[in-house]
Structure formats: C-alpha cells, structure tokens
Amino acid sequence: MAVGGIIVRVEHISIFDGHNDTLLNLLLRRRGGGRSFFEKSDVGHLDLPRALEGGFGGGFFACFAPPNPKAGWTEEAALTVTATGYEVSGSPPLDPDYAGGFADAMTKLLFRLEGESDGQLKVVRTAAEIDGCIDDGTLAAILHFEGAENLGADPGALEEVYERGLRSLGLVWSRPNDYAHGVPFRFPSSPDTGPGLTEAGRELVRECNRLGVLIDLSHLNERGFWDVAGLSEAPLVATHSNAHALCHSSRNLTDRQLDAIRDSDGMVGVNFAVSFLREDGNDDADTPLGTVVRHVDYLVERVGIDRVGFGSDFDGAKVPAAIGDASGLPNLLAALRERGYGEAELQKLAHGNWLRVLRLTWGG
C-alpha cells in the first residue's frame, strides 16, 4: 500500500544484509550533484524508500576506498577477456592517507544519515540493537571497513575506529595491503592466488578478537583465509561470497573453506553479483532467480541452514534483473518459498543467522 507517496512493504520478513557499497555510491554522487538516501531513485540499488518497499531492514554499510586515479590503474583497462573467462590484473596498494580520507568521509556520511533520518536509521553496535530495529522498523546499519589500508601499518589503530563505532572489518579488498593479500578477480580460478597474512595481519586478527570486531573473509585469498582460521577465536564469516563449486570465480569459497566456516559456527552471505553466481562467470543481468537459489541450496547443504544469509553487494555489483534493487528482495523470498523453504527457515536466512553470528562475535 502507499503512504505519503512511499510504498510500504507488506512482506513480514525483514532482511538483514551482509554487504552494500551505498556509502561510496552516495559520496561520489553527492560530490557530483548526487542523489539522496531519503528519496526514491532509479540510480543504484538502495535508498530508504526502496528499503521500506523491499523489506530491507539493514546491513553492513561498507567504507571502501576506490583505486586512486593518480596511480593510473582502472578495472576496465586491467580487464582481459579470454575464450573461457576473464582476468583483472592486480590493483596496486593504496596510500594509507588516501584510504583514510575515504574512510573518514564515508564514516561521517553514515553518521550524518543517522542524524538526518528522524529516527529511521540507526548505526548499531550490538545484536540487541539490531533486534530492536527489526522490531520497530528502523533501518539498522553496521559500520564496516572493506580493507584495512586506512589503519596504516599499525594494528593498534583499530581501537580508535572501534570507539567511533566500527564493528566489522574486511582485512583486504582485492588488492594487497600491509596486512594481507586480496584475491584478484579471475574466472575460472582458484582463490589460492598468493601469500598469506603478514605479521601485522596476524596481530590485526588478534586485535579484532580482543575488541569483538567481526573479521570479513570475503576478498581475502585462500592462504590468508587459512591463516585467519588458524588464529581467530571467532566464527569465520564471509559476508558476500558464493560457492566455488557452482561458479569457479576466484572470489568464491571452496568446499574445504565452507567446511571450515561450518566447523567454526560461522556463516556465508550469498552475493547477488551475477559474475559470482553464474556457472559461466558472465556479467549478465539476465540471470534467473533460480541461480541465486541454487547457491543458497548448495550452501545450506554444505554448512547448514543456520549458517547462510544474504550479502547482496548492492551498489557495488550487477545483480539479477529479477531482483533489480532493494525493492525486489521479496521476489527472492518468493523464489525460496517456491523451492520449499518454510517460514522459520526464511527467517533464519533473512536475518536470524546474522543476529546469531553477531552475538557470538560481539558478545551479548
């Protein structure tokens, strides 16, 4: 139904999502005239009206520093397409000051959105706060850094950003930094693409455990994954990754990695990026919902119904046209119902599993 010109969702299942790049999208567009998070747009995937329409109850809001234009590297220029797939040659490391500028700008933007939202958006620091947001219809946002470049070479810098509200950290994006090596974008490819954690990276894992910061394993290469698995006392979590057995992208998780996530009582957020979903690796929006469901099925079978959720990659990837944007999330729930998932299982996939793993990681 429509209230004040905004379509209000009637879908009763609230979706908590493992990853979006909306802050970067808003920041770059704001610098160029922009779009508002509070007005429905046909640009990007996520704003408050489309969230309300689609039952998007919140998620991990990433702070990501794009490649520095002064370095001369672009993903388009680095892309090589072959008869069997593609490869994007490695993105160079970022200067910490450059990365820090983006992290600060996006962190301030998220808190500005909270302040301007009239109580409709809350930056959350505990699982109980997420529970409360789901109950009262407030959009819950976790402050997440996608790549630790902005910390410089000092793992101890994590404590300062924790005090500012950070609760989730991806050690890397798909490039190297002082802590680890990100997996480059390749298809077909194993995720075993380089060395593991540096000594500073090992210390950063320990700091995350000490403070209760979730460690996101998406974008980390396989050797780094196993280093974290051997060090971390927290559940292993990949916020936006898929099954390598179904799509042989370097960004996806092997069965052995999935088994380690299962054994740690962690979880995986299914990524909607079509090139990480499709068996052929093509970047084609004409990808049926059944392809997403196939990954959900595989992951549920491998790691269990309590360890799978969604990690959309909204505003950071091309998603199936059948989803389109946040307003299309009920289409995915309908496809899962048709597949045979019951209401209790859908509640787990939609938000219950994220709340479970965050309680285990954050405490309380």
C-alpha positions as CSV (number, residue, x, y, z in Angstrom):
1,M,0.0,0.0,0.0
2,A,1.1,3.6,-0.5
3,V,1.6,6.0,2.4
4,G,2.7,9.6,1.7
5,G,3.8,8.6,-1.8
6,I,6.0,5.8,-0.4
7,I,5.1,2.2,-1.0
8,V,5.1,0.5,2.4
9,R,6.0,-3.2,2.4
10,V,3.6,-5.8,3.5
11,E,6.2,-8.6,3.4
12,H,6.6,-9.5,7.1
13,I,10.2,-10.9,6.9
14,S,12.8,-8.3,7.4
15,I,16.1,-8.8,5.6
16,F,19.4,-8.0,7.2
17,D,22.2,-7.9,4.6
18,G,25.9,-8.7,4.7
19,H,27.2,-6.1,2.3
20,N,26.4,-2.9,0.4
21,D,28.5,-0.2,-1.2
22,T,25.9,2.5,-0.9
23,L,28.0,4.9,1.1
24,L,30.6,5.2,-1.7
25,N,27.8,5.5,-4.3
26,L,26.2,8.3,-2.3
27,L,29.5,10.0,-1.6
28,L,30.7,10.1,-5.2
29,R,27.3,11.2,-6.5
30,R,27.0,13.8,-3.8
31,R,30.3,15.3,-4.9
32,G,28.9,15.5,-8.4
33,G,25.4,16.7,-7.6
34,G,24.3,13.4,-6.0
35,R,21.2,11.5,-5.0
36,S,19.6,11.5,-1.6
37,F,19.3,8.4,0.5
38,F,15.9,9.6,1.6
39,E,14.4,9.9,-1.8
40,K,13.5,7.1,-4.1
41,S,15.8,6.9,-7.1
42,D,16.3,4.9,-10.2
43,V,20.1,5.2,-9.7
44,G,21.9,2.4,-7.8
45,H,20.2,-0.2,-5.6
46,L,19.5,1.1,-2.2
47,D,17.8,4.1,-0.6
48,L,15.3,4.4,2.3
49,P,12.1,4.3,0.2
50,R,13.3,1.2,-1.7
51,A,14.5,-0.4,1.5
52,L,11.0,0.0,3.0
53,E,9.4,-1.3,-0.1
54,G,11.5,-4.4,-0.2
55,G,11.7,-5.3,3.5
56,F,15.4,-4.4,3.7
57,G,15.9,-4.0,7.4
58,G,19.6,-3.1,7.4
59,G,23.0,-4.5,7.0
60,F,26.7,-3.9,6.8
61,F,27.4,-0.5,5.2
62,A,30.9,-0.7,3.7
63,C,33.5,2.1,3.7
64,F,35.6,1.3,0.6
65,A,38.3,3.4,-0.9
66,P,38.3,3.0,-4.7
67,P,41.6,2.9,-6.7
68,N,43.5,6.1,-6.7
69,P,43.1,7.7,-10.2
70,K,46.7,9.1,-9.9
71,A,48.0,5.5,-9.9
72,G,46.7,5.1,-13.4
73,W,45.0,1.8,-12.7
74,T,41.4,1.2,-13.8
75,E,39.5,-2.1,-13.7
76,E,38.4,-1.6,-17.2
77,A,42.0,-1.2,-18.5
78,A,43.2,-4.1,-16.4
79,L,40.5,-6.5,-17.7
80,T,41.5,-9.2,-20.1
81,V,38.7,-11.4,-21.6
82,T,39.6,-14.8,-23.0
83,A,37.6,-17.5,-24.7
84,T,37.0,-19.2,-21.4
85,G,36.7,-16.4,-18.9
86,Y,38.4,-13.2,-17.7
87,E,41.2,-11.8,-15.5
88,V,41.6,-8.4,-13.9
89,S,45.3,-7.8,-13.3
90,G,46.1,-6.8,-9.8
91,S,45.0,-3.5,-8.3
92,P,48.0,-1.7,-6.7
93,P,48.2,-1.0,-3.0
94,L,46.7,2.2,-1.7
95,D,48.4,5.0,0.2
96,P,47.0,4.9,3.8
97,D,46.4,8.6,3.8
98,Y,44.3,8.4,0.6
99,A,42.4,5.4,2.0
100,G,41.9,7.1,5.3
101,G,40.4,10.1,3.7
102,F,37.7,8.0,2.1
103,A,37.1,6.0,5.3
104,D,36.6,9.2,7.3
105,A,34.3,10.7,4.7
106,M,32.1,7.7,4.5
107,T,32.1,7.2,8.3
108,K,30.9,10.8,8.7
109,L,28.3,10.3,5.9
110,L,26.8,7.3,7.7
111,F,26.5,9.2,11.0
112,R,25.1,12.2,9.1
113,L,22.5,10.0,7.5
114,E,21.6,8.7,11.0
115,G,21.3,12.3,12.3
116,E,19.1,13.4,9.3
117,S,16.9,10.3,9.3
118,D,14.4,11.4,12.0
119,G,14.9,8.1,13.8
120,Q,14.5,6.0,10.6
121,L,18.2,4.8,10.5
122,K,20.4,3.8,13.4
123,V,24.1,2.9,13.4
124,V,24.2,-0.3,15.6
125,R,26.9,-1.6,17.8
126,T,25.2,-4.6,19.4
127,A,23.0,-7.5,18.2
128,A,20.3,-6.3,20.7
129,E,20.2,-3.0,18.9
130,I,19.6,-4.8,15.6
131,D,16.8,-6.9,17.2
132,G,15.2,-3.6,18.4
133,C,15.5,-2.1,14.9
134,I,13.9,-5.1,13.3
135,D,11.0,-5.0,15.8
136,D,10.3,-1.3,15.3
137,G,11.1,-0.9,11.6
138,T,14.2,1.2,12.0
139,L,17.0,0.6,9.4
140,A,20.0,-0.9,11.2
141,A,23.5,0.0,9.8
142,I,26.7,-1.7,10.8
143,L,29.8,0.4,10.1
144,H,32.2,-1.8,8.1
145,F,35.6,-1.1,6.6
146,E,36.3,-3.0,3.3
147,G,40.0,-3.1,3.5
148,A,42.3,-2.1,6.4
149,E,44.5,0.3,4.4
150,N,43.3,3.4,6.3
151,L,44.7,1.9,9.6
152,G,48.2,2.4,8.2
153,A,50.7,-0.3,9.3
154,D,49.7,-0.2,12.9
155,P,47.1,-2.8,14.0
156,G,46.6,-0.9,17.2
157,A,44.9,1.9,15.2
158,L,41.8,-0.4,15.2
159,E,40.8,0.6,18.7
160,E,40.3,4.2,17.8
161,V,37.9,3.4,14.9
162,Y,36.2,0.8,17.2
163,E,35.4,3.6,19.6
164,R,33.9,5.5,16.7
165,G,31.5,2.6,16.0
166,L,33.3,0.2,13.7
167,R,32.1,-3.4,14.3
168,S,33.2,-5.2,11.1
169,L,36.4,-5.3,9.1
170,G,37.5,-6.8,5.9
171,L,41.3,-7.2,6.1
172,V,41.5,-6.5,2.3
173,W,39.7,-5.7,-0.8
174,S,41.0,-7.4,-3.9
175,R,44.5,-5.9,-3.6
176,P,47.4,-6.2,-1.3
177,N,48.0,-4.1,1.8
178,D,50.1,-4.1,5.0
179,Y,48.0,-7.0,6.4
180,A,47.1,-9.4,3.7
181,H,46.7,-10.1,0.0
182,G,43.3,-9.7,-1.7
183,V,42.2,-12.2,-4.3
184,P,42.3,-10.7,-7.8
185,F,39.2,-11.1,-10.0
186,R,39.6,-14.1,-12.2
187,F,37.4,-16.7,-13.8
188,P,38.0,-19.6,-13.9
189,S,40.4,-19.5,-11.0
190,S,41.1,-21.0,-7.6
191,P,41.1,-18.5,-4.7
192,D,44.7,-19.7,-3.9
193,T,46.4,-16.7,-5.6
194,G,49.2,-15.6,-3.3
195,P,50.8,-15.4,0.1
196,G,49.0,-15.4,3.5
197,L,48.8,-12.8,6.2
198,T,51.7,-10.6,7.2
199,E,52.9,-10.5,10.8
200,A,50.9,-7.2,11.1
201,G,47.9,-9.0,9.7
202,R,48.2,-11.7,12.3
203,E,48.3,-9.0,15.0
204,L,45.2,-7.3,13.5
205,V,43.3,-10.6,13.7
206,R,44.2,-10.8,17.4
207,E,43.0,-7.1,17.9
208,C,39.7,-7.9,16.2
209,N,39.2,-10.8,18.5
210,R,40.1,-8.7,21.6
211,L,37.7,-5.9,20.7
212,G,34.9,-8.1,19.3
213,V,35.2,-6.8,15.7
214,L,33.8,-9.2,13.0
215,I,36.5,-10.3,10.5
216,D,35.1,-10.5,7.0
217,L,36.9,-13.1,4.8
218,S,35.4,-12.0,1.5
219,H,38.1,-10.7,-0.9
220,L,40.8,-12.5,1.1
221,N,42.9,-15.0,-0.8
222,E,42.9,-18.7,0.3
223,R,46.2,-18.7,2.2
224,G,45.1,-15.7,4.1
225,F,41.8,-17.4,4.9
226,W,43.6,-20.4,6.4
227,D,45.8,-18.1,8.4
228,V,42.8,-16.4,9.9
229,A,41.1,-19.8,10.5
230,G,44.2,-20.9,12.5
231,L,44.4,-17.7,14.6
232,S,40.9,-16.4,15.2
233,E,38.8,-17.3,18.2
234,A,35.6,-16.0,16.5
235,P,33.3,-17.7,14.0
236,L,34.6,-17.5,10.4
237,V,32.4,-15.2,8.3
238,A,32.4,-14.3,4.6
239,T,29.8,-11.5,4.3
240,H,29.4,-11.6,0.5
241,S,30.8,-14.7,-1.2
242,N,29.4,-17.8,-3.0
243,A,30.1,-21.4,-3.7
244,H,33.2,-22.1,-5.9
245,A,31.8,-25.5,-6.8
246,L,29.0,-23.7,-8.7
247,C,30.9,-20.7,-10.1
248,H,34.7,-21.0,-10.5
249,S,35.4,-17.4,-9.6
250,S,38.5,-16.6,-7.5
251,R,36.1,-14.6,-5.3
252,N,34.1,-17.7,-4.2
253,L,34.7,-20.3,-1.5
254,T,35.9,-23.8,-2.0
255,D,34.2,-26.7,-0.3
256,R,37.1,-27.0,2.1
257,Q,36.7,-23.3,3.1
258,L,33.0,-23.8,3.6
259,D,33.7,-26.8,5.8
260,A,35.9,-24.6,8.0
261,I,33.2,-22.0,8.2
262,R,30.7,-24.6,9.2
263,D,33.0,-26.1,11.9
264,S,33.6,-22.6,13.4
265,D,29.9,-22.0,13.5
266,G,30.3,-19.0,11.2
267,M,28.3,-18.1,8.1
268,V,28.2,-17.0,4.5
269,G,26.2,-14.2,2.9
270,V,25.2,-15.1,-0.6
271,N,26.4,-12.4,-3.0
272,F,24.0,-11.3,-5.7
273,A,26.8,-10.3,-8.2
274,V,25.9,-12.2,-11.3
275,S,29.5,-12.9,-12.3
276,F,29.9,-14.7,-8.9
277,L,26.7,-16.6,-9.4
278,R,26.7,-17.9,-12.9
279,E,28.3,-21.1,-14.0
280,D,29.8,-19.3,-17.0
281,G,31.0,-16.3,-15.0
282,N,29.3,-13.9,-17.3
283,D,28.4,-10.4,-16.1
284,D,24.8,-10.7,-17.4
285,A,21.8,-9.2,-15.5
286,D,19.6,-11.6,-17.3
287,T,20.3,-14.2,-14.6
288,P,17.3,-16.1,-13.2
289,L,16.5,-16.1,-9.6
290,G,17.0,-19.9,-9.7
291,T,20.7,-19.2,-10.0
292,V,20.7,-17.4,-6.6
293,V,18.5,-20.1,-5.1
294,R,21.0,-22.8,-6.4
295,H,23.8,-21.2,-4.4
296,V,21.6,-20.9,-1.3
297,D,20.7,-24.6,-1.7
298,Y,24.3,-25.6,-2.0
299,L,25.5,-23.6,0.9
300,V,22.7,-24.7,3.2
301,E,23.5,-28.3,2.3
302,R,27.2,-27.7,3.0
303,V,27.2,-25.5,6.1
304,G,23.7,-25.9,7.4
305,I,20.5,-23.8,7.5
306,D,21.8,-21.8,10.5
307,R,24.9,-20.5,8.7
308,V,23.7,-18.9,5.4
309,G,22.3,-15.4,4.8
310,F,22.4,-12.7,2.2
311,G,25.3,-10.4,1.2
312,S,23.8,-8.5,-1.7
313,D,26.7,-6.3,-2.8
314,F,24.0,-3.7,-3.6
315,D,25.5,-0.5,-5.2
316,G,28.8,-2.4,-5.8
317,A,27.9,-5.1,-8.4
318,K,25.5,-6.0,-11.2
319,V,22.6,-8.0,-9.7
320,P,20.0,-10.2,-11.4
321,A,17.3,-8.1,-13.1
322,A,14.7,-10.2,-11.3
323,I,15.9,-8.6,-8.1
324,G,16.8,-5.2,-9.6
325,D,17.4,-3.3,-6.3
326,A,16.4,-3.5,-2.7
327,S,12.7,-3.2,-3.6
328,G,12.9,-6.6,-5.4
329,L,14.0,-8.6,-2.4
330,P,10.5,-10.1,-1.9
331,N,11.0,-11.8,-5.3
332,L,13.9,-13.7,-3.9
333,L,12.0,-14.7,-0.8
334,A,9.1,-15.9,-3.1
335,A,11.5,-18.0,-5.1
336,L,12.9,-19.6,-2.0
337,R,9.4,-20.3,-0.7
338,E,8.6,-21.9,-4.1
339,R,11.8,-24.0,-3.7
340,G,10.3,-25.4,-0.4
341,Y,11.9,-23.2,2.3
342,G,9.4,-22.7,5.2
343,E,8.8,-19.5,7.2
344,A,11.2,-20.5,10.0
345,E,13.9,-21.2,7.5
346,L,13.3,-18.0,5.7
347,Q,13.5,-16.0,8.9
348,K,17.0,-17.6,9.5
349,L,18.2,-16.8,6.0
350,A,16.8,-13.3,6.1
351,H,18.2,-12.1,9.4
352,G,18.2,-14.7,12.2
353,N,21.6,-16.2,11.2
354,W,23.2,-12.8,11.0
355,L,22.0,-12.0,14.5
356,R,23.2,-15.4,15.8
357,V,26.8,-14.9,14.4
358,L,27.0,-11.3,15.6
359,R,26.0,-12.3,19.1
360,L,28.8,-14.9,19.0
361,T,31.3,-12.4,17.7
362,W,30.4,-9.2,19.5
363,G,29.2,-10.8,22.8
364,G,25.8,-10.2,24.4
